[in-house]
Amino acid sequence: MVRKLKFHEQKLLKQVDFLNWEVTDHNLHELRVLRRYRLQRREDYTRYNQLSRAVRELARRLRDLPERDPFRVRSSAALLDKLYALGLVPTRGSLELCDFVTASSFCRRRLPTVLLKLRMAQHLQAAVAFVEQGHVRVGPDVVTDPAFIVTRSMEDFVTWVDSSKIKRHVLEYNEERDDFDLDA
């Protein structure tokens, strides 16, 4: 048996509709994305969300312009080129692709996720650790921030630091290690 509710409890229950319950904030989705991509700061997710919202809004405004307008053609081409270079859209096809840019699109271009895609790490937690410990470089620069966004052009230049023990271990495993190159 359930006890009888007190007056103030009954009054509170009248204000809540349990049948048509709606979650006003998207905290569950946010936590799922934070956990999936190993984001350490919630500010990164909110920034990615704001950027993706701005891209979708800009694309919607450009679609509202007349199709033969030279400003629309120039701006659409510039926007699609930028998004394609960042790796947020698969092709430079049309402005409809901008509707699919989300915060997860930005998370997929972060350095640890790209390391996972390039099979330089087995799982995302190890990739984040490699980046934070300074084992990874992009071009000539060592990157220690896991929030580093890797563009399509920089993706080919992601590699191990020359003095990294992981690079030495990989080269020994593949029997490609040269004693002259790796003294450290």
Sequence and secondary structure as in RCSB ss.txt:
>XXXX:A:sequence
MVRKLKFHEQKLLKQVDFLNWEVTDHNLHELRVLRRYRLQRREDYTRYNQLSRAVRELARRLRDLPERDPFRVRS
SAALLDKLYALGLVPTRGSLELCDFVTASSFCRRRLPTVLLKLRMAQHLQAAVAFVEQGHVRVGPDVVTDPAFIV
TRSMEDFVTWVDSSKIKRHVLEYNEERDDFDLDA
>XXXX:A:secstr
      HHHHHHHHH  STT   SS HHHHHHHHHHTT S HHHHHHHHHHHHHHHHHHHHHHHS TT HHHHHH
HHHHHHHHHHHTSSSSS  GGGGGG  HHHHHTTBHHHHHHHTTSSSSHHHHHHHHHTT EEETTEE   TT B 
 TTTGGGEEE TT HHHHHHHHHTT   TTT   
